[in-house]
Amino acid sequence: MTAVSFDGRSDVPVLGKPTPLFNDDYDLGQGITIANYDVTPDGRFVMLHRDAHGGQLHLVLNWTEELKRILAQGGVR
């Protein structure tokens, strides 16, 4: 993942020098055209970190109900 400055004030856009955002190993999507990250509405993002020994992805459905249950019990201890 890299950042590039962009100036679109003239007829021809001007792009700056690419700068790496992270010095780590992240998984890629299928092929080079499918992103393996997503941006949240508040501008944050989620990326999958590559683990040399494999890893697991845990998908939690109805997580808001789980959160309500945890909070009703006084939160995580």
Order of alpha helices (4+ residues) and beta strands (2+ residues): beta-beta-beta-beta-beta-beta-alpha
